[in-house]
């Protein structure tokens, strides 16, 4: 098993198929996202296929309105008041998320993931990590895949055989490495 950032992908062999679900555009810059597509391409055998699951920017009905300036005035969101107050059970940790910023020009969101480690129901560590998500529209991602060398064979609706349409908010791209 290998644990690597997608833009640093360096495996000892090539594959016939790479499946990427819910990982593209998370935690890195847009330039690093493109490098990740190039790394996928390099790690495929000639004729190999990348199946890339992609969530379109308007998928989250709560987030989409925040692309408008006047809807973002409440950011950053406050942390919930109940953080660190143990509830039912013997929890060893709590995990919380808050939205910090939405940048429609850069097509990204910045959030924070907060982990509270507990011992005997008392907080012993409080760790906050910044979480960046980049958003890509359909044609933009197609162009990036093509620029990385892929031939796009299909865009399917959320792991079905149906061709993606304007009614879908998750597309699985079937992208082939040229022989």
C-alpha positions as CSV (number, residue, x, y, z in Angstrom):
1,X,0.0,0.0,0.0
2,X,1.2,3.5,-0.8
3,X,0.3,6.8,0.8
4,X,1.2,9.8,-1.4
5,X,-0.2,13.1,-2.4
6,X,-1.6,12.8,-5.9
7,X,0.7,15.4,-7.3
8,X,3.6,13.4,-5.9
9,X,2.4,10.0,-7.1
10,X,5.4,7.8,-7.7
11,X,4.6,4.1,-7.9
12,X,7.0,1.3,-9.0
13,X,4.8,0.2,-11.9
14,X,2.1,1.2,-14.4
15,X,-1.6,0.1,-14.3
16,X,-4.3,-0.7,-16.8
17,X,-6.9,1.3,-14.7
18,X,-6.8,4.0,-12.1
19,X,-9.9,4.9,-10.2
20,X,-10.0,8.2,-8.4
21,X,-13.1,8.8,-6.2
22,X,-13.6,12.0,-4.2
23,X,-9.9,12.9,-4.1
24,X,-9.3,15.3,-7.0
25,X,-9.1,19.0,-6.1
26,X,-8.7,18.5,-2.4
27,X,-6.0,20.0,-0.3
28,X,-3.6,21.4,-2.9
29,X,-3.3,24.2,-5.5
30,X,-4.8,24.1,-8.9
31,X,-1.3,23.7,-10.4
32,X,-0.8,20.6,-8.2
33,X,-4.2,19.3,-9.4
34,X,-2.9,19.4,-13.0
35,X,0.3,17.7,-12.0
36,X,-1.8,15.0,-10.4
37,X,-3.5,14.4,-13.8
38,X,-0.1,14.2,-15.4
39,X,1.0,11.6,-12.8
40,X,-2.1,9.5,-13.4
41,X,-1.2,9.6,-17.1
42,X,2.4,8.5,-16.4
43,X,1.2,5.6,-14.2
44,X,-1.1,4.1,-16.9
45,X,-0.1,1.6,-19.4
46,X,-0.7,2.5,-23.1
47,X,-4.4,2.3,-23.7
48,X,-5.1,2.4,-19.9
49,X,-8.1,4.1,-18.4
50,X,-8.5,6.7,-15.7
51,X,-12.0,6.8,-14.1
52,X,-12.1,10.2,-12.4
53,X,-15.1,11.0,-10.2
54,X,-15.8,14.7,-10.2
55,X,-18.3,16.7,-8.1
56,X,-19.5,19.8,-10.0
57,X,-19.3,23.2,-8.1
58,X,-23.1,23.5,-7.9
59,X,-23.6,20.1,-6.3
60,X,-23.8,21.4,-2.7
61,X,-27.0,23.5,-2.5
62,X,-25.7,25.2,0.7
63,X,-22.3,26.2,-0.8
64,X,-23.4,27.3,-4.2
65,X,-25.1,30.6,-3.1
66,X,-21.9,31.6,-1.3
67,X,-20.3,32.3,-4.6
68,X,-22.1,35.6,-4.3
69,X,-20.3,38.3,-2.2
70,X,-23.3,39.3,-0.1
71,X,-23.9,35.7,0.9
72,X,-20.4,35.3,2.4
73,X,-20.5,38.0,5.0
74,X,-20.9,35.5,7.8
75,X,-17.6,33.8,7.0
76,X,-15.6,32.5,8.7
77,X,-18.3,30.4,10.4
78,X,-18.0,30.1,14.2
79,X,-17.1,26.8,15.8
80,X,-20.0,25.1,17.5
81,X,-20.5,25.9,21.2
82,X,-20.6,22.2,22.1
83,X,-17.0,21.4,21.1
84,X,-15.3,19.6,23.9
85,X,-18.4,18.9,25.8
86,X,-18.7,15.1,25.7
87,X,-22.1,13.7,25.0
88,X,-23.2,10.1,25.1
89,X,-20.6,7.4,25.1
90,X,-16.9,7.3,25.8
91,X,-15.6,9.3,22.8
92,X,-11.8,9.4,22.3
93,X,-12.0,12.2,19.7
94,X,-14.3,14.7,18.1
95,X,-14.0,15.9,14.5
96,X,-15.5,19.2,13.4
97,X,-15.5,21.3,10.2
98,X,-16.1,24.9,9.5
99,X,-16.1,27.0,6.4
100,X,-13.6,29.8,6.5
101,X,-13.8,31.4,3.0
102,X,-15.2,31.0,-0.4
103,X,-13.3,32.5,-3.3
104,X,-15.3,32.3,-6.5
105,X,-12.5,33.9,-8.6
106,X,-10.1,31.2,-7.6
107,X,-13.0,28.6,-7.6
108,X,-12.0,27.3,-4.2
109,X,-13.2,27.0,-0.6
110,X,-11.1,27.1,2.5
111,X,-12.2,25.3,5.6
112,X,-10.8,24.1,8.8
113,X,-10.9,20.6,10.2
114,X,-10.6,20.5,14.0
115,X,-9.8,17.4,15.9
116,X,-10.2,17.3,19.6
117,X,-8.5,14.4,21.4
118,X,-10.1,13.4,24.7
119,X,-8.8,11.4,27.7
120,X,-11.1,10.7,30.6
121,X,-13.7,13.0,28.9
122,X,-11.2,15.9,29.1
123,X,-9.5,17.5,26.0
124,X,-5.8,16.7,25.8
125,X,-5.2,18.0,22.3
126,X,-6.9,20.5,19.9
127,X,-5.5,20.3,16.4
128,X,-6.8,22.5,13.5
129,X,-5.9,21.8,9.8
130,X,-6.7,24.0,6.9
131,X,-8.6,22.3,4.1
132,X,-8.6,23.7,0.6
133,X,-11.1,22.5,-2.1
134,X,-10.7,23.5,-5.7
135,X,-13.8,23.5,-8.0
136,X,-13.8,22.8,-11.7
137,X,-16.6,23.1,-14.2
138,X,-17.2,20.4,-16.8
139,X,-15.4,21.9,-19.7
140,X,-12.5,23.1,-17.6
141,X,-11.8,19.6,-16.3
142,X,-12.2,18.1,-19.8
143,X,-9.5,20.6,-21.1
144,X,-7.2,19.7,-18.2
145,X,-7.6,16.0,-18.9
146,X,-6.9,16.6,-22.6
147,X,-3.9,18.8,-21.8
148,X,-2.5,16.0,-19.6
149,X,-2.7,13.7,-22.7
150,X,-6.0,11.9,-22.1
151,X,-8.6,11.2,-24.7
152,X,-12.0,11.5,-23.0
153,X,-14.3,8.7,-24.1
154,X,-17.3,9.4,-21.9
155,X,-18.7,11.4,-19.0
156,X,-21.1,9.2,-17.0
157,X,-23.6,10.2,-14.3
158,X,-22.4,9.2,-10.9
159,X,-21.3,5.6,-11.7
160,X,-24.2,4.7,-13.9
161,X,-24.2,4.0,-17.6
162,X,-26.2,7.2,-18.2
163,X,-24.4,9.9,-20.1
164,X,-23.9,13.0,-18.0
165,X,-26.2,15.9,-18.6
166,X,-27.1,19.2,-17.1
167,X,-29.3,17.3,-14.6
168,X,-26.3,15.6,-13.0
169,X,-24.0,17.0,-10.4
170,X,-21.4,14.2,-10.3
171,X,-19.6,13.1,-13.4
172,X,-17.3,10.1,-13.8
173,X,-14.9,10.8,-16.6
174,X,-13.6,7.9,-18.6
175,X,-10.3,9.1,-19.9
176,X,-7.9,6.9,-21.9
177,X,-4.1,7.2,-22.3
178,X,-3.2,7.2,-25.9
179,X,-1.4,4.1,-27.2
